[in-house]
Amino acid sequence: MDFVTAIKTCLAKYVGFAGRAPRSEYWYFTLFLVVVSIALGAAGLDQVGNFFSVVTLLPSLAVGVRRLHDTDRSGWWLLLLLLPLVGMIVLIVWFVRRGTLGANRFGDDPLQQARATLPPDA
């Protein structure tokens, strides 16, 4: 999944907590949020930055839950963010790991079709 597709997917599924999100979707959307937030802060557009943060809160939560689903974990694990530092470290480790190959209890593998088209030695 490329950068633009990841952003479009996350914004289209802004309250879609069901299903799975591959690593690329999660990390590209996170990169988008960080870059836009830094740009708005550097431009001194604090009110616009606050509005952007509020508007992207649900899509951020949704893609985080879908990313946890991809690793075969419940979205409730996102509550680890309430534990300072430790919770964030645990979640980052989980978000960086490869998702479950094939279907899991949260749905089909979002990258299964892409893997099927790769040559066998890739």
All heavy atoms as an XYZ file, in Angstrom:
952
protein
N       0.853     -1.165      0.000
C       0.000      0.000      0.000
C       0.899      1.228      0.000
O       1.842      1.306      0.772
C      -0.905     -0.034      1.230
C      -1.800      1.176      1.347
S      -3.008      1.056      2.675
C      -4.081     -0.190      2.045
N       0.582      2.184     -0.859
C       1.401      3.393     -0.926
C       0.837      4.481     -0.001
O      -0.213      4.313      0.618
C       1.523      3.886     -2.367
C       0.204      4.348     -2.974
O      -0.841      4.182     -2.323
O       0.226      4.866     -4.098
N       1.568      5.586      0.082
C       1.258      6.671      1.006
C      -0.149      7.235      0.796
O      -0.942      7.331      1.732
C       2.320      7.770      0.842
C       2.182      8.911      1.808
C       2.518      8.751      3.134
C       1.725     10.149      1.377
C       2.411      9.811      4.023
C       1.620     11.201      2.256
C       1.955     11.031      3.585
N      -0.471      7.599     -0.438
C      -1.766      8.239     -0.722
C      -2.916      7.259     -0.495
O      -3.952      7.623      0.076
C      -1.778      8.806     -2.158
C      -3.147      9.336     -2.524
C      -0.721      9.886     -2.313
N      -2.732      6.018     -0.902
C      -3.777      5.011     -0.713
C      -4.034      4.775      0.771
O      -5.182      4.604      1.192
C      -3.384      3.687     -1.395
O      -3.079      3.950     -2.761
C      -4.489      2.662     -1.305
N      -2.986      4.774      1.566
C      -3.143      4.576      3.010
C      -3.949      5.703      3.637
O      -4.844      5.457      4.454
C      -1.774      4.473      3.677
N      -3.662      6.931      3.247
C      -4.400      8.069      3.788
C      -5.859      8.006      3.367
O      -6.768      8.194      4.189
C      -3.750      9.396      3.339
C      -2.362      9.517      3.956
C      -4.610     10.582      3.738
C      -1.526     10.606      3.349
N      -6.101      7.728      2.091
C      -7.480      7.628      1.606
C      -8.239      6.510      2.317
O      -9.396      6.681      2.703
C      -7.490      7.377      0.093
C      -7.113      8.577     -0.727
C      -7.149      8.237     -2.217
C      -6.730      9.413     -3.065
N      -6.722      9.078     -4.505
N      -7.582      5.385      2.510
C      -8.225      4.256      3.177
C      -8.578      4.592      4.615
O      -9.689      4.313      5.078
C      -7.304      3.019      3.146
O      -7.011      2.697      1.788
C      -7.936      1.826      3.826
N      -7.654      5.201      5.331
C      -7.898      5.532      6.738
C      -8.998      6.579      6.889
O      -9.815      6.498      7.804
C      -6.615      6.007      7.404
S      -5.425      4.689      7.634
N      -9.019      7.548      5.997
C     -10.061      8.571      6.080
C     -11.416      8.018      5.641
O     -12.454      8.429      6.163
C      -9.664      9.794      5.268
C      -8.462     10.574      5.811
C      -8.109     11.734      4.898
C      -8.714     11.067      7.227
N     -11.410      7.080      4.689
C     -12.663      6.467      4.248
C     -13.235      5.543      5.326
O     -14.451      5.442      5.482
C     -12.448      5.686      2.958
N     -12.358      4.890      6.073
C     -12.786      3.997      7.156
C     -12.637      4.708      8.499
O     -12.195      4.100      9.469
C     -11.922      2.728      7.157
C     -12.055      1.872      5.943
C     -11.151      0.649      6.097
C     -11.261     -0.296      4.947
N     -10.391     -1.475      5.125
N     -13.026      5.969      8.559
C     -12.729      6.778      9.737
C     -13.360      6.258     11.015
O     -12.868      6.545     12.101
C     -13.090      8.249      9.505
C     -14.561      8.540      9.447
C     -15.230      9.046     10.543
C     -15.288      8.320      8.281
C     -16.573      9.322     10.492
C     -16.620      8.599      8.215
C     -17.276      9.096      9.317
O     -18.605      9.361      9.254
N     -14.433      5.507     10.933
C     -14.992      4.870     12.126
C     -15.098      3.368     11.915
O     -15.877      2.705     12.581
C     -16.362      5.458     12.525
C     -16.223      6.846     13.078
C     -17.327      5.417     11.371
N     -14.300      2.822     11.000
C     -14.309      1.389     10.727
C     -13.326      0.666     11.628
O     -12.135      0.614     11.349
N     -13.840      0.126     12.714
C     -12.982     -0.565     13.674
C     -12.874     -2.055     13.371
O     -12.071     -2.742     13.971
C     -13.503     -0.357     15.104
C     -13.336      1.050     15.582
C     -14.294      2.011     15.312
C     -12.212      1.419     16.288
C     -14.137      3.306     15.745
C     -12.046      2.719     16.732
C     -13.014      3.667     16.461
N     -13.687     -2.544     12.436
C     -13.658     -3.957     12.072
C     -12.639     -4.177     10.960
O     -12.349     -3.286     10.172
C     -15.045     -4.405     11.620
N     -12.097     -5.373     10.918
C     -11.153     -5.709      9.869
C      -9.716     -5.536     10.319
O      -9.421     -5.412     11.510
N      -8.828     -5.518      9.333
C      -7.395     -5.489      9.606
C      -6.717     -4.404      8.785
O      -7.172     -4.062      7.705
C      -6.784     -6.850      9.255
C      -7.334     -7.975     10.082
C      -6.972     -9.338      9.552
N      -5.537     -9.557      9.478
C      -4.994    -10.701      9.141
N      -5.749    -11.738      8.841
N      -3.688    -10.841      9.084
N      -5.624     -3.862      9.320
C      -4.830     -2.851      8.625
C      -3.378     -3.327      8.567
O      -2.782     -3.629      9.600
C      -4.896     -1.508      9.344
N      -2.805     -3.391      7.368
C      -1.395     -3.792      7.276
C      -0.479     -2.716      7.846
O      -0.885     -1.573      8.074
C      -1.176     -3.967      5.776
C      -2.226     -3.162      5.125
C      -3.395     -3.130      6.063
N       0.769     -3.083      8.073
C       1.743     -2.141      8.639
C       1.843     -0.870      7.818
O       1.894      0.227      8.370
C       3.129     -2.779      8.713
C       3.308     -3.751      9.827
C       4.717     -4.242      9.891
N       4.985     -5.148      8.779
C       6.057     -5.903      8.693
N       6.975     -5.853      9.622
N       6.231     -6.711      7.673
N       1.880     -1.024      6.492
C       2.062      0.150      5.632
C       0.920      1.146      5.806
O       1.152      2.351      5.853
C       2.179     -0.271      4.167
O       1.052     -1.020      3.763
N      -0.307      0.656      5.919
C      -1.446      1.555      6.102
C      -1.311      2.328      7.409
O      -1.470      3.547      7.438
C      -2.745      0.758      6.096
C      -3.992      1.600      6.282
C      -5.260      0.758      6.288
O      -5.280     -0.323      5.665
O      -6.233      1.190      6.924
N      -1.005      1.622      8.475
C      -0.880      2.269      9.777
C       0.254      3.301      9.801
O       0.070      4.445     10.214
C      -0.655      1.237     10.890
C      -0.443      1.891     12.235
C      -1.519      2.349     12.968
C       0.839      2.097     12.738
C      -1.332      2.989     14.182
C       1.038      2.730     13.947
C      -0.047      3.174     14.660
O       0.142      3.828     15.854
N       1.446      2.901      9.351
C       2.607      3.777      9.466
C       2.557      4.948      8.489
O       3.019      6.042      8.821
C       3.903      2.989      9.337
C       4.129      2.156     10.564
C       4.069      0.806     10.670
C       4.397      2.637     11.893
N       4.299      0.415     11.964
C       4.500      1.521     12.739
C       4.552      3.911     12.445
C       4.758      1.634     14.097
C       4.822      4.019     13.810
C       4.922      2.895     14.617
N       2.024      4.742      7.299
C       1.868      5.874      6.378
C       0.876      6.884      6.924
O       1.076      8.092      6.814
C       1.432      5.417      4.989
C       2.547      4.897      4.119
C       2.341      3.821      3.273
C       3.809      5.486      4.121
C       3.352      3.344      2.462
C       4.824      5.012      3.321
C       4.590      3.950      2.490
O       5.588      3.487      1.686
N      -0.212      6.417      7.521
C      -1.184      7.353      8.094
C      -0.571      8.085      9.287
O      -0.770      9.288      9.451
C      -2.459      6.619      8.507
C      -3.572      7.551      8.886
C      -4.178      8.365      7.936
C      -4.022      7.636     10.186
C      -5.192      9.245      8.274
C      -5.045      8.500     10.540
C      -5.636      9.309      9.581
N       0.203      7.381     10.102
C       0.881      8.023     11.230
C       1.876      9.073     10.735
O       1.946     10.178     11.294
C       1.592      6.962     12.090
O       0.625      6.026     12.560
C       2.306      7.591     13.266
N       2.611      8.756      9.691
C       3.538      9.721      9.100
C       2.794     10.956      8.612
O       3.223     12.089      8.848
C       4.313      9.081      7.945
C       5.257      9.995      7.168
C       6.394     10.480      8.059
C       5.797      9.268      5.942
N       1.666     10.753      7.948
C       0.835     11.862      7.485
C       0.401     12.755      8.644
O       0.512     13.989      8.568
C      -0.389     11.306      6.741
C      -1.481     12.300      6.498
C      -1.331     13.297      5.545
C      -2.670     12.234      7.201
C      -2.345     14.216      5.312
C      -3.687     13.135      6.977
C      -3.517     14.138      6.028
N      -0.066     12.150      9.724
C      -0.514     12.927     10.884
C       0.624     13.746     11.495
O       0.446     14.917     11.833
C      -1.113     11.999     11.943
C      -2.389     11.271     11.574
C      -2.796     10.329     12.702
C      -3.498     12.241     11.260
N       1.783     13.135     11.615
C       2.933     13.819     12.209
C       3.392     14.975     11.331
O       3.621     16.094     11.816
C       4.084     12.822     12.473
C       5.371     13.542     12.832
C       3.697     11.841     13.558
N       3.510     14.734     10.023
C       3.980     15.787      9.108
C       3.018     16.968      9.082
O       3.442     18.130      9.169
C       4.210     15.205      7.692
C       4.406     16.305      6.670
C       5.396     14.262      7.695
N       1.720     16.683      8.989
C       0.744     17.776      8.941
C       0.728     18.526     10.270
O       0.672     19.765     10.291
C      -0.663     17.248      8.579
C      -1.723     18.325      8.751
C      -0.674     16.723      7.149
N       0.805     17.819     11.383
C       0.809     18.485     12.688
C       2.033     19.381     12.857
O       1.917     20.512     13.353
C       0.774     17.448     13.809
O      -0.422     16.729     13.771
N       3.195     18.894     12.439
C       4.410     19.707     12.528
C       4.306     20.924     11.621
O       4.666     22.047     12.010
C       5.658     18.866     12.189
C       5.932     17.875     13.320
C       6.879     19.743     11.945
C       7.012     16.859     13.019
N       3.802     20.741     10.414
C       3.665     21.855      9.477
C       2.705     22.912     10.002
O       2.996     24.114      9.918
C       3.201     21.339      8.117
N       1.589     22.482     10.555
C       0.623     23.447     11.092
C       1.189     24.165     12.315
O       0.965     25.361     12.497
C      -0.696     22.749     11.445
C      -1.513     22.250     10.260
C      -2.705     21.425     10.745
C      -1.971     23.407      9.385
N       1.928     23.443     13.147
C       2.554     24.069     14.314
C       3.626     25.057     13.916
O       3.735     26.142     14.489
N       4.433     24.698     12.919
C       5.505     25.590     12.460
C       4.939     26.841     11.798
O       5.539     27.911     11.875
C       6.419     24.853     11.486
N       3.778     26.699     11.166
C       3.152     27.843     10.506
C       2.406     28.737     11.503
O       1.905     29.797     11.127
C       2.197     27.363      9.417
N       2.335     28.301     12.748
C       1.659     29.098     13.761
C       0.148     29.009     13.678
O      -0.561     29.869     14.193
N      -0.346     27.976     13.043
C      -1.795     27.795     12.891
C      -2.308     26.864     13.987
O      -2.764     25.744     13.725
C      -2.104     27.226     11.506
C      -1.632     28.057     10.321
C      -1.813     27.302      9.030
C      -2.375     29.369     10.293
N      -2.252     27.346     15.207
C      -2.601     26.504     16.347
C      -4.062     26.078     16.326
O      -4.382     24.930     16.629
C      -2.289     27.223     17.657
C      -0.797     27.452     17.834
O      -0.014     26.668     17.261
O      -0.426     28.412     18.532
N      -4.954     26.984     15.992
C      -6.377     26.652     15.952
C      -6.668     25.608     14.875
O      -7.436     24.675     15.090
C      -7.225     27.908     15.713
C      -7.148     28.926     16.827
C      -7.677     28.374     18.141
O      -8.546     27.530     18.174
N      -7.120     28.861     19.245
N      -6.032     25.757     13.714
C      -6.206     24.780     12.637
C      -5.604     23.445     13.061
O      -6.172     22.379     12.787
C      -5.565     25.292     11.323
C      -5.672     24.254     10.220
C      -6.208     26.597     10.890
N      -4.468     23.485     13.736
C      -3.841     22.267     14.237
C      -4.722     21.540     15.244
O      -4.824     20.317     15.206
N      -5.356     22.291     16.125
C      -6.271     21.684     17.091
C      -7.468     21.052     16.386
O      -7.894     19.952     16.735
C      -6.750     22.722     18.102
C      -5.650     23.179     19.024
O      -4.639     22.494     19.197
N      -5.819     24.353     19.610
N      -8.000     21.761     15.400
C      -9.119     21.236     14.627
C      -8.700     19.958     13.892
O      -9.435     18.966     13.879
C      -9.622     22.291     13.631
C     -10.764     21.824     12.791
C     -12.032     21.694     13.329
C     -10.568     21.491     11.460
C     -13.100     21.253     12.551
C     -11.614     21.045     10.670
C     -12.887     20.924     11.218
N      -7.515     19.969     13.293
C      -6.997     18.791     12.594
C      -6.870     17.614     13.554
O      -7.221     16.481     13.208
C      -5.646     19.118     11.954
C      -4.999     17.955     11.273
C      -5.450     17.529     10.031
C      -3.945     17.283     11.859
C      -4.862     16.443      9.395
C      -3.344     16.206     11.237
C      -3.813     15.790      9.994
N      -6.384     17.859     14.752
C      -6.227     16.787     15.744
C      -7.572     16.180     16.128
O      -7.693     14.953     16.244
C      -5.534     17.316     16.997
O      -4.225     17.718     16.688
N      -8.563     17.023     16.300
C      -9.900     16.526     16.662
C     -10.505     15.730     15.512
O     -11.079     14.663     15.710
C     -10.818     17.695     17.081
C     -12.263     17.246     17.202
C     -10.340     18.302     18.383
N     -10.365     16.248     14.297
C     -10.946     15.585     13.121
C     -10.283     14.228     12.872
O     -10.950     13.285     12.453
C     -10.832     16.498     11.877
C     -11.129     15.752     10.600
C     -11.752     17.691     12.023
N      -9.007     14.103     13.131
C      -8.297     12.853     12.849
C      -8.210     11.909     14.050
O      -7.577     10.857     13.951
C      -6.878     13.138     12.325
O      -6.177     13.924     13.290
C      -6.926     13.840     10.978
N      -8.856     12.253     15.153
C      -8.821     11.387     16.331
C      -9.461     10.029     16.056
O      -8.853      8.984     16.311
C      -9.499     12.064     17.524
C      -9.559     11.233     18.802
C      -8.153     10.954     19.315
C     -10.386     11.922     19.857
N     -10.687     10.021     15.539
C     -11.358      8.748     15.262
C     -10.646      7.915     14.205
O     -10.468      6.710     14.397
C     -12.821      8.983     14.871
C     -13.783      9.129     16.039
C     -15.189      9.449     15.547
C     -13.797      7.897     16.902
N     -10.216      8.506     13.079
C      -9.455      7.685     12.130
C      -8.181      7.101     12.739
O      -7.805      5.971     12.424
C      -9.123      8.658     10.994
C     -10.144      9.714     11.072
C     -10.492      9.832     12.520
N      -7.533      7.844     13.620
C      -6.313      7.343     14.275
C      -6.626      6.156     15.174
O      -5.899      5.154     15.175
C      -5.665      8.439     15.110
O      -5.333      9.531     14.317
N      -7.680      6.271     15.947
C      -8.085      5.159     16.814
C      -8.495      3.944     15.984
O      -8.127      2.808     16.294
C      -9.233      5.583     17.730
C      -8.900      6.608     18.810
C     -10.167      7.041     19.533
C      -7.889      6.048     19.782
N      -9.247      4.193     14.913
C      -9.733      3.091     14.079
C      -8.586      2.334     13.423
O      -8.565      1.093     13.423
C     -10.701      3.616     13.025
N      -7.618      3.049     12.856
C      -6.500      2.354     12.208
C      -5.624      1.655     13.250
O      -5.065      0.596     12.977
C      -5.690      3.303     11.296
C      -4.801      4.236     12.090
C      -4.865      2.507     10.299
N      -5.528      2.196     14.450
C      -4.791      1.523     15.521
C      -5.456      0.214     15.924
O      -4.785     -0.807     16.111
N      -6.774      0.232     16.034
C      -7.514     -0.987     16.366
C      -7.383     -2.009     15.243
O      -7.124     -3.193     15.489
C      -9.006     -0.661     16.653
C      -9.843     -1.927     16.701
C      -9.135      0.118     17.950
N      -7.514     -1.558     13.996
C      -7.385     -2.479     12.868
C      -5.963     -3.047     12.785
O      -5.761     -4.196     12.402
C      -7.768     -1.794     11.553
C      -9.249     -1.521     11.441
C      -9.701     -1.179     10.038
N      -8.859     -0.234      9.339
C      -9.006      1.084      9.357
N      -9.976      1.632     10.066
N      -8.194      1.866      8.678
N      -4.975     -2.243     13.153
C      -3.581     -2.736     13.158
C      -3.414     -3.816     14.225
O      -2.743     -4.822     14.006
C      -2.612     -1.564     13.406
C      -1.176     -1.969     13.419
C      -0.685     -2.373     12.042
N       0.521     -3.161     12.178
C       0.667     -4.390     11.688
N      -0.269     -4.938     10.978
N       1.773     -5.056     11.887
N      -4.000     -3.607     15.396
C      -3.956     -4.636     16.431
C      -4.676     -5.899     15.963
O      -4.224     -7.012     16.235
C      -4.571     -4.117     17.732
C      -3.705     -3.137     18.518
C      -4.505     -2.485     19.625
C      -2.478     -3.821     19.076
N      -5.785     -5.728     15.255
C      -6.490     -6.888     14.708
C      -5.596     -7.659     13.747
O      -5.666     -8.885     13.686
C      -7.752     -6.448     13.967
C      -8.852     -6.006     14.868
N     -10.032     -5.492     14.379
C      -8.978     -5.990     16.212
C     -10.824     -5.177     15.383
N     -10.208     -5.466     16.510
N      -4.768     -6.959     12.987
C      -3.880     -7.627     12.038
C      -2.862     -8.506     12.756
O      -2.406     -9.497     12.216
C      -3.171     -6.601     11.156
C      -2.494     -7.224      9.957
O      -3.082     -8.131      9.342
O      -1.373     -6.798      9.623
N      -2.517     -8.141     13.983
C      -1.596     -8.945     14.782
C      -2.352     -9.930     15.679
O      -1.774    -10.498     16.603
C      -0.676     -8.052     15.643
O      -1.473     -7.302     16.556
C       0.161     -7.136     14.786
N      -3.646    -10.111     15.412
C      -4.528    -11.032     16.141
C      -4.699    -10.656     17.611
O      -4.759    -11.502     18.491
C      -4.041    -12.483     16.001
C      -5.175    -13.482     16.187
O      -6.351    -13.088     16.030
O      -4.897    -14.652     16.504
N      -4.772     -9.351     17.851
C      -5.031     -8.851     19.200
C      -6.295     -8.011     19.185
O      -6.609     -7.362     18.201
C      -3.863     -8.000     19.699
C      -2.621     -8.803     19.968
C      -1.484     -7.911     20.443
N      -0.325     -8.683     20.787
C       0.574     -9.119     19.900
N       0.443     -8.843     18.624
N       1.612     -9.814     20.307
N      -6.977     -7.982     20.298
C      -8.185     -7.180     20.426
C      -7.841     -5.696     20.407
O      -6.770     -5.278     20.855
C      -8.875     -7.522     21.750
O      -9.904     -6.613     22.025
N      -8.753     -4.902     19.905
C      -8.565     -3.455     19.879
C      -8.520     -2.840     21.272
O      -8.025     -1.723     21.447
N      -9.019     -3.565     22.247
C      -8.979     -3.051     23.619
C      -7.555     -2.866     24.126
O      -7.317     -2.113     25.078
C      -9.755     -3.986     24.557
C     -11.237     -3.892     24.334
C     -12.027     -4.803     23.701
C     -12.092     -2.818     24.719
N     -13.325     -4.355     23.668
C     -13.393     -3.140     24.290
C     -11.887     -1.604     25.376
C     -14.480     -2.310     24.498
C     -12.969     -0.767     25.592
C     -14.251     -1.120     25.154
N      -6.588     -3.537     23.503
C      -5.192     -3.364     23.896
C      -4.721     -1.928     23.658
O      -3.704     -1.509     24.214
C      -4.282     -4.345     23.158
C      -4.337     -5.724     23.708
C      -4.926     -6.809     23.140
C      -3.793     -6.166     24.944
N      -4.778     -7.901     23.952
C      -4.075     -7.534     25.071
C      -3.085     -5.540     25.972
C      -3.685     -8.288     26.171
C      -2.690     -6.284     27.061
C      -2.987     -7.637     27.162
N      -5.448     -1.174     22.856
C      -5.085      0.224     22.617
C      -5.152      1.034     23.913
O      -4.519      2.085     24.026
C      -6.010      0.824     21.559
C      -5.490      2.013     20.784
C      -4.202      1.673     20.059
C      -6.522      2.489     19.783
N      -5.883      0.529     24.887
C      -5.957      1.204     26.193
C      -4.611      1.205     26.922
O      -4.455      1.909     27.923
C      -7.039      0.567     27.067
C      -8.471      0.789     26.580
C      -9.446      0.007     27.451
C      -8.822      2.271     26.595
N      -3.650      0.443     26.420
C      -2.304      0.500     27.009
C      -1.703      1.895     26.915
O      -0.775      2.221     27.649
C      -1.371     -0.498     26.323
C      -1.526     -1.965     26.691
C      -0.624     -2.830     25.833
C      -1.214     -2.178     28.167
N      -2.239      2.706     26.020
C      -1.758      4.092     25.916
C      -1.977      4.869     27.211
O      -1.339      5.901     27.435
C      -2.450      4.811     24.762
C      -1.996      4.398     23.370
C      -2.884      5.031     22.309
C      -0.543      4.787     23.148
N      -2.860      4.374     28.060
C      -3.101      5.039     29.345
C      -1.954      4.817     30.326
O      -1.863      5.519     31.337
C      -4.424      4.553     29.950
C      -5.676      4.861     29.121
C      -6.901      4.234     29.761
C      -5.854      6.360     28.960
N      -1.096      3.830     30.044
C       0.094      3.607     30.868
C       1.238      4.424     30.281
O       1.665      4.168     29.160
C       0.487      2.135     30.880
C      -0.504      1.159     31.481
C      -0.021     -0.271     31.273
C      -0.674      1.445     32.954
N       1.729      5.389     31.012
C       2.791      6.226     30.460
C       4.026      5.412     30.074
O       4.444      4.522     30.794
C       3.118      7.196     31.603
C       2.001      7.089     32.570
C       1.379      5.748     32.371
N       4.571      5.691     28.939
C       5.785      5.130     28.377
C       5.723      3.626     28.122
O       5.915      3.183     26.999
C       7.015      5.483     29.236
C       8.371      5.189     28.598
C       8.553      5.976     27.327
C       9.473      5.428     29.574
N       5.439      2.829     29.142
C       5.431      1.373     28.985
C       4.377      0.939     27.974
O       4.646      0.130     27.092
C       5.194      0.675     30.349
C       5.033     -0.828     30.183
C       6.306      1.000     31.313
N       3.180      1.481     28.095
C       2.108      1.125     27.172
C       2.443      1.505     25.742
O       2.192      0.739     24.803
N       3.036      2.670     25.562
C       3.400      3.118     24.223
C       4.484      2.220     23.621
O       4.425      1.874     22.442
C       3.872      4.571     24.251
C       4.140      5.138     22.870
S       4.664      6.851     22.907
C       3.190      7.639     23.504
N       5.447      1.822     24.424
C       6.526      0.957     23.930
C       5.962     -0.397     23.497
O       6.300     -0.906     22.425
C       7.624      0.795     24.998
C       8.369      2.115     25.177
C       8.583     -0.328     24.626
C       9.315      2.141     26.353
N       5.096     -0.972     24.301
C       4.485     -2.262     23.964
C       3.697     -2.146     22.662
O       3.814     -2.994     21.767
C       3.591     -2.763     25.115
C       2.759     -3.958     24.685
C       4.430     -3.097     26.337
N       2.903     -1.102     22.526
C       2.105     -0.929     21.306
C       2.982     -0.713     20.081
O       2.705     -1.265     19.009
C       1.123      0.229     21.475
C      -0.085     -0.087     22.342
C      -0.892      1.175     22.607
C      -0.954     -1.158     21.721
N       4.046      0.051     20.218
C       4.941      0.263     19.072
C       5.552     -1.060     18.635
O       5.629     -1.350     17.434
C       6.022      1.309     19.407
C       5.399      2.700     19.450
C       7.154      1.274     18.388
C       6.331      3.790     19.938
N       5.966     -1.889     19.583
C       6.523     -3.204     19.240
C       5.486     -4.025     18.485
O       5.791     -4.654     17.464
C       7.017     -3.945     20.503
C       7.321     -5.400     20.206
C       8.227     -3.240     21.079
N       4.241     -4.032     18.945
C       3.187     -4.786     18.269
C       2.879     -4.214     16.887
O       2.630     -4.952     15.942
C       1.925     -4.822     19.110
C       2.034     -5.717     20.302
C       2.992     -6.637     20.570
C       1.139     -5.754     21.409
N       2.745     -7.253     21.775
C       1.622     -6.738     22.309
C      -0.013     -5.066     21.748
C       0.968     -7.045     23.493
C      -0.662     -5.373     22.922
C      -0.169     -6.349     23.783
N       2.871     -2.884     16.770
C       2.560     -2.255     15.489
C       3.655     -2.492     14.455
O       3.394     -2.500     13.265
C       2.345     -0.750     15.666
C       1.061     -0.383     16.363
C       0.955      0.830     17.008
C      -0.027     -1.226     16.376
C      -0.227      1.203     17.641
C      -1.201     -0.871     17.011
C      -1.312      0.341     17.647
N       4.881     -2.687     14.897
C       6.001     -2.905     13.984
C       6.042     -4.355     13.484
O       6.508     -4.611     12.382
C       7.329     -2.524     14.685
C       8.531     -2.997     13.911
C       7.398     -1.029     14.892
N       5.538     -5.274     14.264
C       5.595     -6.691     13.892
C       4.678     -6.992     12.712
O       3.676     -6.337     12.501
C       5.173     -7.555     15.073
C       6.125     -7.444     16.225
C       5.702     -8.309     17.321
N       6.746     -9.319     17.466
C       6.665    -10.296     18.332
N       5.622    -10.432     19.083
N       7.655    -11.142     18.423
N       5.044     -8.023     11.976
C       4.235     -8.472     10.844
C       2.889     -8.994     11.346
O       2.813     -9.617     12.395
C       4.951     -9.593     10.109
C       4.139    -10.101      8.927
C       4.622    -11.408      8.400
N       5.940    -11.306      7.827
C       6.483    -12.266      7.114
N       5.833    -13.393      6.905
N       7.685    -12.122      6.629
N       1.862     -8.737     10.583
C       0.538     -9.244     10.922
C       0.454    -10.744     10.700
O       1.340    -11.366     10.106
N      -0.626    -11.319     11.159
C      -0.869    -12.744     10.999
C      -0.992    -13.081      9.523
O      -1.719    -12.426      8.783
C      -2.172    -13.130     11.718
O      -2.118    -12.671     13.055
C      -2.383    -14.619     11.701
N      -0.259    -14.090      9.083
C      -0.377    -14.543      7.699
C      -1.681    -15.315      7.547
O      -2.015    -16.143      8.384
C       0.808    -15.430      7.314
C       2.168    -14.728      7.277
C       3.268    -15.737      6.997
C       2.176    -13.638      6.232
N      -2.413    -15.019      6.497
C      -3.693    -15.673      6.290
C      -4.766    -15.064      7.163
O      -4.563    -14.050      7.833
N      -5.913    -15.684      7.155
C      -7.051    -15.171      7.927
C      -6.838    -15.403      9.420
O      -6.180    -16.356      9.828
C      -8.332    -15.862      7.470
N      -7.368    -14.492     10.207
C      -7.412    -14.690     11.651
C      -8.839    -14.374     12.117
O      -9.726    -14.163     11.294
C      -6.339    -13.862     12.391
C      -6.542    -12.367     12.314
O      -7.621    -11.881     12.010
N      -5.492    -11.617     12.599
N      -9.068    -14.301     13.405
C     -10.431    -14.118     13.913
C     -11.028    -12.756     13.561
O     -12.216    -12.543     13.737
C     -10.466    -14.353     15.416
C      -9.604    -13.393     16.201
C      -9.537    -13.780     17.653
N      -8.484    -13.031     18.310
C      -8.588    -12.569     19.529
N      -9.678    -12.773     20.231
N      -7.582    -11.911     20.057
N     -10.204    -11.832     13.057
C     -10.687    -10.496     12.714
C     -10.891    -10.304     11.218
O     -11.284     -9.225     10.786
C      -9.726     -9.435     13.258
C      -9.645     -9.450     14.751
C      -8.545     -9.985     15.396
C     -10.672     -8.960     15.528
C      -8.461    -10.019     16.772
C     -10.607     -8.988     16.909
C      -9.501     -9.515     17.533
N     -10.590    -11.316     10.429
C     -10.835    -11.215      8.999
C      -9.695    -11.769      8.166
O      -8.737    -12.350      8.676
N      -9.835    -11.577      6.861
C      -8.831    -12.059      5.916
C      -7.588    -11.178      5.954
O      -7.644    -10.013      6.347
C      -9.396    -12.063      4.500
C     -10.500    -13.090      4.336
O     -10.455    -14.122      5.028
O     -11.414    -12.850      3.528
N      -6.494    -11.747      5.516
C      -5.228    -11.037      5.434
C      -5.332     -9.935      4.378
O      -5.620    -10.222      3.217
C      -4.122    -12.018      5.057
C      -2.734    -11.419      5.096
O      -2.617    -10.186      5.249
O      -1.770    -12.184      4.972
N      -5.134     -8.667      4.751
C      -5.266     -7.586      3.771
C      -4.199     -7.618      2.680
O      -4.374     -7.040      1.613
C      -5.164     -6.308      4.608
C      -4.491     -6.716      5.861
C      -4.813     -8.161      6.075
N      -3.106     -8.303      2.913
C      -2.031     -8.364      1.922
C      -1.976     -9.705      1.194
O      -1.068     -9.937      0.406
C      -0.683     -8.105      2.603
C      -0.518     -6.737      3.251
C       0.824     -6.640      3.935
C      -0.684     -5.643      2.233
N      -2.945    -10.570      1.438
C      -2.903    -11.906      0.858
C      -2.903    -11.862     -0.666
O      -2.157    -12.577     -1.311
C      -4.069    -12.735      1.358
C      -3.998    -14.192      0.955
C      -5.032    -15.012      1.699
O      -5.961    -14.468      2.296
N      -4.872    -16.313      1.679
N      -3.728    -11.003     -1.247
C      -3.776    -10.906     -2.694
C      -2.456    -10.373     -3.246
O      -1.965    -10.841     -4.260
C      -4.923     -9.987     -3.128
C      -5.650    -10.493     -4.322
C      -6.880     -9.656     -4.593
O      -7.040     -8.549     -4.084
N      -7.761    -10.192     -5.402
N      -1.858     -9.414     -2.563
C      -0.577     -8.869     -3.015
C       0.519     -9.925     -2.927
O       1.375    -10.010     -3.797
C      -0.198     -7.647     -2.181
N       0.502    -10.755     -1.881
C       1.498    -11.810     -1.742
C       1.327    -12.880     -2.812
O       2.290    -13.484     -3.251
C       1.399    -12.451     -0.364
C       1.977    -11.601      0.732
C       2.036    -12.391      2.043
N       2.294    -11.486      3.137
C       1.398    -11.136      4.045
N       0.182    -11.610      4.010
N       1.707    -10.296      5.002
N       0.090    -13.133     -3.227
C      -0.175    -14.164     -4.214
C       0.384    -13.798     -5.595
O       0.716    -14.670     -6.385
C      -1.676    -14.424     -4.317
N       0.504    -12.491     -5.862
C       0.995    -12.066     -7.175
C       2.509    -11.936     -7.220
O       3.072    -11.730     -8.290
C       0.370    -10.715     -7.564
O       0.710     -9.740     -6.585
C      -1.140    -10.829     -7.685
N       3.191    -12.059     -6.084
C       4.648    -11.976     -6.061
C       5.266    -13.256     -6.633
O       4.718    -14.345     -6.464
C       5.156    -11.770     -4.631
C       4.890    -10.427     -3.994
C       5.356    -10.446     -2.541
C       5.588     -9.315     -4.739
N       6.421    -13.128     -7.256
C       7.107    -14.345     -7.706
C       7.541    -15.176     -6.501
O       7.743    -14.646     -5.402
C       8.319    -13.814     -8.470
C       8.343    -12.352     -8.300
C       7.089    -11.924     -7.629
N       7.697    -16.483     -6.656
C       8.002    -17.361     -5.514
C       9.300    -17.032     -4.792
O       9.439    -17.310     -3.622
C       8.093    -18.754     -6.136
C       7.613    -18.637     -7.522
C       7.543    -17.202     -7.892
N      10.272    -16.441     -5.458
C      11.546    -16.161     -4.806
C      11.621    -14.784     -4.158
O      12.643    -14.395     -3.650
C      12.694    -16.299     -5.805
C      12.556    -15.336     -6.987
O      11.453    -14.796     -7.192
O      13.554    -15.130     -7.693
N      10.527    -14.036     -4.137
C      10.537    -12.675     -3.576
C      10.399    -12.700     -2.082
O       9.896    -13.532     -1.464
C       9.414    -11.844     -4.169
